[in-house]
Amino acid sequence: MTSRGPFWAILVAAGILYAGLLPRFYVGYFHDDARFILLARSLLSGHYTNLYAPRPAPETQLLPAYPLFLTPFVKFLAPHW
């Protein structure tokens, strides 16, 4: 039998490190995260468009799978950010 102690210690240490660095990275810190959130918001409005453009145009570069995955989180956590 192998001991799983080191695995759990590394997992806990990684969780503490992640929790400590989480406030440093806000939405929009990286360009893609804000873009995907805006695409999820556009899916909630019934369209798949660039909301950051002056005149929203259909999104043609990114596939809608990840923004579609984010839509429930955007709907329920939007006021959080």
Secondary structure, DSSP 8 states (H G I E B T S, - for coil): ----HHHHHHHHHHHHHHHHHGGGS-TTSSHHHHHHHHHHHHHHTT--B-TTSSS--B--SS-SHHHHHHHHHHHHHGGG-
